[in-house]
Amino acid sequence: MDVARSGLMKEVKYCLPLKKALRRIMEFNDGLTYMATDYLIAMHFQNLNKSLDPAMIGAGVILLDSLWNTNLRFADDDTNKIIRELSRKSVWLKKELMHLGREDLRLNPHKIVKMARRVFGVILDAKGVKLQHYSFATKFFHWCTRRHFPIMDSMARKAINRFEKSCGAGHCRIPKFEIDEEHLDDYERWIYFYSKLMNSIRDADIAALLKADSRSRHSQLVQKNSLLRVLDKIFYIEGSEME
């Protein structure tokens, strides 16, 4: 499926409420557990080379699974195979991901779709395609580059669905996961949603979002977040409050 050519998203115009978005950023960054999680991840996933260092990949997998509750720990054999595959293909993964430009999610979403189908297979093919592996794959590669791969989780899904409807969408663009649907077809919707949303936000509002995030984060977190990372915070907090 090609969402861009299907016409599913072209009729929807997005308008992110700035004041509400800024409030969500502050709520996320005020959370001590969220900031602790950000700190731990930032220390391990500092850059692409460190994120995909074969000697550190196992620790990264365990860290993300524990912090983001992707349930790999309940299947040790699956976890071991994922670690082995990521370590075995770490050089190839780095070469592939280095081909991505800083603004490719916004300007070339088709390139992100293609890349996701290539690199996610290292995880998804390790022990069959399972929902928890799919969710974990989005998180792992999100943190490897921080600006290309949206995180797929149930909290964000709820918030995005409601946001879509508020923008006049007649149906959910990010539908509830169906077991008989191809995982990466589902993920393609996330990529095009974020791409279109990012293109709809005014430059001044982007600057305000990034500034609010930078000023309210823990002083020891030296990495600047991308717009994608900040938007993920907004939708995660929004979805959490819908529970």
N, C-alpha and C positions, 0 to 999 in steps of 0.2 A: 504493500500500500504506500502511495506517495501522497501525504497530506497536502503538500504544497499544490499539487496538480489537481487534487480532488475537489478543491473549492470549499472545503469544510470550514476554513477559517477566514477567508477573505472578506466575508460580509460583516464580521464582528469588529467593532472599533473599541479599543481599550482606553480607559481613563483611570489611572491609578490615583486614588484619593491621597494626596500628599500628606496632609495632617495626620490622617489615620496611619499611613505607612510609617511616618516618623515616630509615632507613638509605639507602634509594634516593634520597631528597632530598639527603642529605649527599653521596652519590656523584656525583650530577649537579652539585651546586654546588662540589664539589672539583675538577671537571674544568676545567682552564684554558681549553680550547677552547670548552666549553659556556658558561662565564662571559663569554668574549670575544664569543661569538655573542649572548648576552643583552644585553650592553652595546651592541653595534652596533645591534641591533634596537630597544632602548629609546631610543636617541638619535634614531632616525628615526620610530618609531611611538610618539611620546610621548602623543598623544591623538587623538581622532577627526578633528579639524580638520587636524592636521598629517599624519596618515596618508593623508588623502584630498585633500590640497592638490594641484591639478593640476600645479603646478610641481615637485612632489616625487614624484609617483606612479611615474614611470619609474625613479627611483633606488630606490624601495622595491621594485618588482618585481625589478629586477636583484639587489638585496641579498638578498631572501628566496630567490630562485632559486639564488644562489651559496652561501648559508649552509646551506640545507636540501636542496640537490641535487634539485630538482624537474625538471631536464632541459629547461627552456624554452630554455636557451641553445643547444641543438642545433637549434632551429627559430626562427631570427631573425624570420622573417615572422610567425609566431604571436605571438612576444613583442611585436613592434611593434603588432600589432592589439589585443592585450590592454591594453597601455599606453594606446593611443588610446581604447579603449572605457571604461576606468576613468576616464580624464581627462575624457572627454566627459560621463560620467554622474556625476561626483563630487558635484555638488550634490544630485542625487536620492538617491544612496547615503547621504550624510550625513543627509538628512531621514528616510530609511527607518530607518537604524540608531539614530537618536535616539529612536525609538519603543520601543526595547527597555528593559525594566526591569533593574535590577542582578541580580535573582534569577530572571529568566525561564527560564533553563536548568533550574533546579531546580524551580520552581513551575509554569511554563507551557511545557513543552518543545514542545507543539504550535505555539506562537508562533514558536519558533526554527526548527522545520521549515518553516513557512510563509515565514519571512523568508529562510532559506537558498535556498529555491526561487526567490525573487524576485531576490536580490542576486547569487547565484552565476551566474545567467544572463548577467550582464555579462561574465564571464570565459569561461564555457563556450560561449556562443554566438558568441564572437569568431572562432573558427576550428574549428567543429565540437567535438564532445564527445570529448576524449581523456583517458586516465587521468592523464597528467602535469598536464593542466590542472585536473582535478578535485582532485588532491592539492594543487596550488598554491592553488586557490581556498580550500580549508579553512585553509591556513596564512595567506594574506593577510587573510582576514576574522577569523581568530582574533586576529591581532595588532592589527587595527583596534580591537577592543573588549576583548580579553583575557579575557572572561568568558562568552561566549555560544556560540562555535563551536569544537567540538572539532577538534583536528588529526587528519587521517587520514594515517597512514603505516604502512608494513609492520611496523616495530618495535613500535609500540603495538598493532597488530592481533594479533600473536602473543601478547603479554602478556595482552591482554584476553581472547582466546580461552581461554588457560590459566586465567585467573582465573575466567571463567564456569564452566568445567568443575569447578574446585575448589569452586564454590558449589553444585554439584549439577545444573548444566544438562546436559541430555541431548544437546545439540548446540550448535554455536558460534552465539552470538548476533551476532557480527560476522564473518560468513563471508569466506572468501577472495574477492577481487574477481573477478567473472565478467564477461567482455567483453560479454555480451548482456544484462546487468542494467542498469537505469537507475541512473546514478551517484547521484542524489539519493535514490533508494530505499535504496541502500546507506548513504548518509550519515544517513538517518533513524534507522537502527539505532544509530549512534554517539550521536546526540542523546538518544535514550531510555535508552540504557545509562548515560551520564553523569548524566542526570537522576535515575534510580533510585539509582545509586551514591551521589550527593551527598546524597540524602534518607536514605540508610541510615547515614551516618556521624554519630556523636554529636557534639553541639556541642563538648564538651570535646576530642574527637579532632581536630575541624576546627581548633580553636584551637591545638592542639599541632602540627599539620601546617604551618599558616601561620607560626607562631612559629619553627619549625625552619628553614623556608625563608628567612624574613626575616633571621635571625641568621647564616646561613651564606652569604649572597650577598655579592657584591662591594660594598664600601662606597659606590661611586659609583653604584650602581643604586638610585635613590631611589624608583622605583615599587614599590608593594606588589603582589604577585601575588595573583590570585584563586585560589579553590579549584580551579577548572578548570585553571589554568596549573600549579599544583602537582601535580595528579593526572596531567597530561600528562607531567611530568618522571618521575614514578614509573613509569608504564607504558613510557615510552621507554627508560629504563635497564633495566627488567626485560626488555623485548623484545630490547635490544641484547645482553644476556648469554645470550640463547637462540640467538644466531647460531652 
